[in-house]
């Protein structure tokens, strides 16, 4: 048996594996040991065996294998390097192997890949930063956000780009037992260092209070379901969440808060008193800035009315303005808008045939440092803003309304609408005779990989094509 000790680095394993294939080592002759696990006492790195397989100079490495292998490589399964070598070796004889889902090796790798993806998803959601004040190189005070987190797998390098993008203007460090990652917002550079214990992270600070206030205000007692909460957020993760200290109190108060919510139902926020009787676009546009139908007007820069053809046959309804739309005062002028426009261009859609607007007219966000992070509107906000949307539909009288994403669909097609099941199906509603829904362009942007991005984009484009041809009376 030829034993190789492999550090936790996919590229190092890749070089070793290529070398082994070139020399003709069969998987049964190889033992790629995980060097983060202590070596056995009797480890013997010398081998008297000679390779028993044919030499492979230029191995066939399909993309499907490479993508899964990169994720599988960070799994803690100590046998993962051997599994990857076995698969790589077998792929040289069976180029379609990765498609054989019932194959034990393929199934094992897919399962590891799924566990790693889930771990990444949890890390993205549950890392909580604490702020510390420190001195920069010139001795000036600067803010540094620190988090401690224990992922199941060695995912830190894979998780890093998400944090770099999300918290680009903050100086931050995430400490984990395996590795530390830091972001320098001036150099726009990530760096990695050795892992540390939890004690290296600062304990208490004002951010914790902020999180608690936030969590206390989003907690919906009517939906209290502790077992669902435990499923979504296994107890193991709770230790990282400052809001956890609030949970027992919130749970105790749940019943009385439900009662309060019920009495409040009768005085729900609504834009209705602010919507003028005359439903024409210029009149609606002039009236919208004075709306105080819900609280969102207090924080947004401005209201964002719909734009486009005054009698467009197709109306596109987004969720709410984003950061860019809030600043510029027009819908879909940011990254999601670019995706939408690309699809429109590819389909040859003429601008004057489209009216674009949103289910909610003000940007809803949480301020995190200098960042404004988008927040989904609640049902109360969708309901409050619906009179504006209904008035815009009445003014434009589109033949077809296409809802982009779940929030817009909820507003016009009802709270039980299931986007992925019912997308692309045209239905009558009280607001317009032909309403359908599709994927939101920002879901395309957020897709977890290229493959799902392509298919989400294609869904959106297909539904847009259907909506457009129906609106023009072509089907
Ligand atoms: N997302 C939306 O739903 N609407 C916009 O206007 C921009 C982004």
Boltz pocket constraint, residues with backbone or C-beta under 6 A from the ligand:
constraints:
  - pocket:
      binder: B
      contacts: [[A, 317], [A, 318], [A, 319], [A, 320], [A, 321], [A, 322], [A, 325], [A, 330], [A, 331], [A, 332], [A, 333], [A, 334], [A, 336], [A, 337], [A, 357], [A, 358], [A, 404], [A, 442]]
      max_distance: 6.0
